[in-house]
């Protein structure tokens, strides 16, 4: 999941979401009148004025083709939650961040009505794949790596922080303390950490410690279902192969300084890596590993530069610089946490002797 900036709806889309039905009411007006007994203010006043609905309205304007097109373009054809490219395997579901028809409460029971006043609200709509949106039995990968059968998928789930009151009418949702991350309102990075083995877990951060939104989002949307973990793992494998090419090119450039052949080969490897990073579906995973790779690559470069300088001139100052670079390598590895295996792999590709730096 990544942050996506949502623009206001186009005039065409706004008109579709506010379309008046055969009773002369928009879906929102009909729902609020039915559930809250609040008649709409309509200008100019129609004659005759609509009568109060005798039943809850059917919600359907949100599924209009124009809505789907704008959501598809907003997220580049990716699921808002798991970032899979849904059109490879199934049509897009238009998902309500706050469920429109009912909400599953902490006791596991469905409470009705849901957030009926947001059924046609542009800011409450997201594109989703079936796996994230529909509750169904799916294989799930646990933290231990064990695969179990579990019911996953958001459906009518919308968990709130303990002590937060559930909104019952229009406007009250602003006071809710939601746990589910919204990619158009929230920054998922402090809450979700994507590993090179395809697994996602709550990030160890002050934000996640204060409110477990990462854990809630993983559980609600089934972000560790086995098929999704495997897809992310394959994407990470392609990234690691591209990183290997760059580190190999770095090695050749150090071994053959000033030779254009090796410099151009490194440029091609870097360009291929950039193209791959921009093309992969799982952008949060890509960004996570890309940032870690660049940090490790810079530390590797500093290490070999300091080593070469010390070998050429074994002065105390050069030795101190080399020791500092070696400590930087060790510190990055020690602080990598769940990414430690990935960092170890990068250092191995660069022929960094971790075991001799106290990290064996």
Buried (B, 14 or more C-beta within 10 A) or exposed (E): BBBBEBEEBEEEBEEBBBEBBEBBBBBBBBBBBBBEEEBBEBEEEEEEEBEEBEEBBEBEBBEBEBBBEBBBEBBEBBBBBBBBBBEEEEEBBBBBBBBBBBBBBEEEEEEEBBBBBBBBBBBBBBBBBBBBBBBEEBBBBEEEEEBEEBEBBBBBBBBBBEEEEBBEEBEEBEEBEBBBBBBBEBEBBBBBBBBBBBBBBBBEBEBBEEBBBBBBBBBBBBBBBBBBBBBBBEBBEBBBEBBBBBBBBBBBBBEEEEEEEBBEBBEEBBEBBEEBBEEBBBBBBBBBBBEBBEBBBEBBBBBBBBBBBBEEEEEEEBBEBBEEBBEBBBEBBEEBEBBBEBBBBBBEBBEBEBEEBEBE
